Amino acid sequence: MKAKLLSLISAVVLLAATAVGISDDRPADGFVSLFNGRNLAGWTVPAGDGGHWKVVDGAIDYDAQSEAKGDKNLWSEREYRDFNLRLDWRLKEAPFLNKNVPYILPDGTHAKDILGKELRLALPDADSGVFLRGHGDFQVNIWCWPIGSGEMYTQRMATKSSPDLREAATPRHRADKPVGEWNHFEITVKGKTVSVVLNGVTVIPSATISDMPDAGRIAFQHHGSKNKDGEWAGPPSLVQFKNIYIKELK
């Protein structure tokens, strides 16, 4: 009886975790791991990084202070075409006060006051993201903005983007957990279309991007730098990633 009760409790806990999008660190059918929890095998660390991309307690950890002279992002060694990517991420802290966070409307435009000036919010902020198909123009954002993570900022803001694409690249919901807590992304890329689920909530149902490459590497984004006084000059990528799995689609 006791064994049956424990089994039932475990099943309920697993079901609840799945419902809110929390990973149990076991790959589902067809998924393979992109991170072994011990080192950065399978990833390309920026040349001259200085140990700022590292593994801490089974997670990829970044302090936003890479010493690389060029690209500071962490890239997968392999390229991918169509895929479903699942990963857990968290912002460790948000020490920068961003005074220029826009008030974003559901259609992707910025709210304005009665004089036509864009409304801006001053909020604690941190910033990272997941690059798709080898380029930062196709990024799924991670940050503290009220619109929520999962936004495809570059696509929403590009002058060439149609009104339909701007709206499609704007999250339908803010599903982020508080800074310091773990979140779960499910990102699906098929053809030219991207969809994003955050913590079990579909935030980007379908954004079709006509100029997205057919294949490319995945990256975790560097963001932020310090000024001469040692203070953050922009929202930094104080971020961690773990439980990273991918399933290639046919």
C-alpha positions as CSV (number, residue, x, y, z in Angstrom):
1,M,0.0,0.0,0.0
2,K,2.8,2.4,0.9
3,A,4.6,1.7,-2.4
4,K,1.4,2.4,-4.3
5,L,0.9,5.6,-2.5
6,L,4.4,6.9,-3.2
7,S,4.0,5.9,-6.8
8,L,0.8,7.9,-7.0
9,I,2.3,10.9,-5.3
10,S,5.3,10.9,-7.8
11,A,2.9,10.7,-10.7
12,V,0.9,13.6,-9.5
13,V,4.0,15.7,-8.9
14,L,5.3,14.9,-12.4
15,L,2.0,15.8,-14.0
16,A,1.9,19.1,-12.1
17,A,5.4,19.9,-13.2
18,T,4.6,19.1,-16.8
19,A,1.5,21.3,-16.7
20,V,3.5,24.4,-15.7
21,G,6.4,23.7,-18.1
22,I,9.0,22.7,-15.6
23,S,11.6,20.3,-16.9
24,D,12.4,17.1,-15.0
25,D,15.8,16.8,-16.8
26,R,14.8,13.8,-18.8
27,P,14.7,13.9,-22.6
28,A,11.3,13.2,-24.2
29,D,11.1,10.8,-27.2
30,G,13.2,12.0,-30.1
31,F,15.0,14.7,-28.1
32,V,18.8,14.8,-27.6
33,S,20.7,16.8,-25.0
34,L,22.8,19.8,-26.0
35,F,24.4,20.2,-22.6
36,N,25.9,17.5,-20.4
37,G,25.8,19.5,-17.2
38,R,29.5,19.2,-16.7
39,N,31.3,21.2,-19.3
40,L,30.7,23.2,-22.5
41,A,31.3,20.3,-24.9
42,G,29.2,20.9,-28.1
43,W,29.4,24.7,-27.7
44,T,31.9,27.2,-29.1
45,V,33.2,29.5,-26.3
46,P,34.2,32.9,-27.6
47,A,37.9,33.3,-28.3
48,G,39.5,35.1,-25.4
49,D,36.4,34.8,-23.2
50,G,38.4,34.5,-20.0
51,G,36.2,31.9,-18.3
52,H,33.0,34.0,-18.1
53,W,30.9,31.4,-19.9
54,K,31.2,28.5,-17.5
55,V,29.3,25.6,-15.8
56,V,28.1,26.2,-12.3
57,D,26.1,23.6,-10.4
58,G,25.0,21.8,-13.5
59,A,24.0,24.9,-15.4
60,I,25.6,27.1,-18.1
61,D,26.4,30.3,-16.2
62,Y,27.3,33.7,-17.6
63,D,28.3,36.9,-15.8
64,A,28.0,39.3,-18.9
65,Q,31.7,40.1,-18.7
66,S,33.3,38.1,-21.5
67,E,36.7,39.4,-22.5
68,A,36.4,38.3,-26.1
69,K,37.3,41.0,-28.6
70,G,34.7,40.0,-31.1
71,D,31.5,38.0,-30.8
72,K,30.8,37.3,-27.1
73,N,27.8,34.9,-27.6
74,L,27.9,31.2,-26.8
75,W,27.2,29.3,-30.0
76,S,26.3,25.6,-30.6
77,E,28.8,23.8,-32.7
78,R,26.1,22.3,-35.0
79,E,23.7,23.9,-37.3
80,Y,20.0,23.1,-37.3
81,R,17.2,23.4,-39.7
82,D,13.7,22.6,-38.4
83,F,13.6,21.8,-34.7
84,N,11.9,21.9,-31.3
85,L,14.2,23.3,-28.6
86,R,13.4,22.9,-24.9
87,L,15.4,24.6,-22.2
88,D,15.3,26.1,-18.7
89,W,16.6,29.5,-18.1
90,R,16.8,32.1,-15.3
91,L,17.9,35.6,-14.8
92,K,20.1,35.6,-11.7
93,E,19.5,39.3,-10.9
94,A,18.5,42.5,-12.6
95,P,20.9,45.2,-11.2
96,F,20.5,47.8,-14.0
97,L,17.7,50.4,-13.9
98,N,16.6,50.7,-17.5
99,K,14.9,54.1,-18.0
100,N,13.8,53.4,-21.6
101,V,11.5,50.4,-21.4
102,P,8.7,50.9,-23.9
103,Y,5.0,50.4,-23.3
104,I,4.3,47.9,-26.0
105,L,0.8,47.4,-27.4
106,P,-0.6,44.1,-28.6
107,D,0.0,45.0,-32.2
108,G,3.7,45.6,-31.5
109,T,3.6,49.4,-31.6
110,H,4.6,51.7,-28.7
111,A,2.0,53.5,-26.7
112,K,2.2,57.3,-26.8
113,D,1.0,60.2,-24.7
114,I,-1.5,62.9,-25.8
115,L,1.4,64.8,-27.4
116,G,2.5,61.8,-29.4
117,K,5.6,61.1,-27.3
118,E,6.4,57.4,-26.6
119,L,5.7,56.3,-23.1
120,R,8.8,54.9,-21.4
121,L,9.1,53.0,-18.1
122,A,12.0,52.9,-15.6
123,L,12.4,49.3,-14.5
124,P,15.1,47.0,-13.1
125,D,16.3,45.0,-16.1
126,A,18.6,42.1,-17.4
127,D,18.8,40.9,-21.0
128,S,19.7,37.8,-22.8
129,G,18.1,35.5,-25.4
130,V,18.3,32.6,-27.8
131,F,19.5,33.2,-31.3
132,L,18.0,31.0,-34.0
133,R,19.3,30.0,-37.4
134,G,22.7,31.6,-36.8
135,H,21.9,35.2,-36.4
136,G,20.8,37.7,-33.7
137,D,18.1,39.1,-36.0
138,F,16.1,35.9,-35.2
139,Q,16.3,36.1,-31.4
140,V,13.8,35.0,-28.8
141,N,14.4,37.5,-26.1
142,I,14.9,37.0,-22.3
143,W,14.5,40.1,-20.2
144,C,12.4,41.9,-17.6
145,W,10.1,44.0,-19.9
146,P,6.4,44.0,-19.0
147,I,5.7,42.6,-22.5
148,G,7.4,39.5,-21.3
149,S,10.2,37.2,-22.6
150,G,9.7,35.3,-25.8
151,E,9.4,38.5,-27.9
152,M,11.3,38.7,-31.2
153,Y,12.4,42.3,-30.7
154,T,14.3,42.7,-34.0
155,Q,11.4,41.5,-36.1
156,R,9.0,43.6,-34.2
157,M,11.1,46.7,-34.6
158,A,12.5,46.3,-38.1
159,T,11.3,49.0,-40.5
160,K,10.9,46.3,-43.2
161,S,8.6,44.2,-41.0
162,S,4.9,44.2,-42.0
163,P,2.2,45.1,-39.4
164,D,1.3,41.4,-39.3
165,L,4.9,40.3,-38.5
166,R,5.2,43.0,-35.8
167,E,2.1,41.7,-34.1
168,A,3.1,38.1,-34.5
169,A,6.5,38.8,-32.9
170,T,4.9,40.4,-29.9
171,P,4.1,38.1,-26.9
172,R,0.4,37.4,-26.3
173,H,1.0,37.0,-22.6
174,R,3.6,37.8,-20.0
175,A,4.4,34.3,-18.6
176,D,7.7,35.0,-16.9
177,K,8.4,34.0,-13.4
178,P,10.2,36.5,-11.0
179,V,13.9,37.2,-11.4
180,G,15.9,34.4,-9.8
181,E,13.4,31.7,-10.6
182,W,13.7,29.1,-13.4
183,N,11.6,29.4,-16.6
184,H,11.0,26.9,-19.3
185,F,11.1,27.7,-23.1
186,E,9.8,25.5,-25.9
187,I,10.8,27.0,-29.2
188,T,9.7,25.5,-32.5
189,V,11.2,26.5,-35.8
190,K,9.7,25.0,-38.9
191,G,10.4,26.5,-42.3
192,K,10.2,30.2,-41.9
193,T,7.9,30.1,-38.8
194,V,8.7,30.4,-35.1
195,S,6.5,29.6,-32.2
196,V,7.4,30.1,-28.5
197,V,5.8,28.6,-25.4
198,L,7.0,30.0,-22.0
199,N,6.2,28.1,-18.8
200,G,3.3,26.3,-20.6
201,V,1.8,29.4,-22.1
202,T,1.9,30.1,-25.8
203,V,3.4,33.6,-26.1
204,I,4.3,33.6,-29.8
205,P,1.7,31.3,-31.6
206,S,3.2,31.8,-35.1
207,A,5.7,34.3,-36.5
208,T,6.6,33.8,-40.1
209,I,9.8,35.5,-41.1
210,S,10.4,35.5,-44.9
211,D,14.2,36.2,-44.8
212,M,15.1,33.7,-42.1
213,P,17.9,31.4,-43.3
214,D,17.1,27.7,-43.9
215,A,19.7,26.5,-41.3
216,G,22.1,27.9,-38.7
217,R,23.5,27.5,-35.2
218,I,21.8,28.3,-31.9
219,A,23.3,30.8,-29.5
220,F,22.8,32.2,-26.0
221,Q,23.2,35.9,-26.1
222,H,25.7,38.2,-24.4
223,H,24.4,41.6,-23.5
224,G,25.6,44.5,-21.4
225,S,28.9,46.2,-20.4
226,K,30.3,48.2,-17.6
227,N,31.4,51.9,-17.6
228,K,34.7,53.3,-16.4
229,D,33.2,53.4,-12.8
230,G,32.5,49.7,-12.9
231,E,28.8,50.2,-13.1
232,W,26.5,48.5,-15.6
233,A,25.9,50.7,-18.7
234,G,23.1,48.5,-20.0
235,P,21.0,45.5,-18.9
236,P,23.5,42.6,-18.4
237,S,23.1,38.9,-19.3
238,L,23.3,37.6,-15.8
239,V,21.8,34.4,-16.9
240,Q,21.9,30.6,-16.5
241,F,20.7,27.8,-18.8
242,K,20.1,24.1,-18.2
243,N,18.1,21.0,-19.3
244,I,18.7,21.9,-23.0
245,Y,17.2,19.4,-25.4
246,I,16.5,19.5,-29.1
247,K,14.4,17.4,-31.5
248,E,15.1,17.8,-35.2
249,L,11.9,17.9,-37.3
250,K,11.4,16.4,-40.7
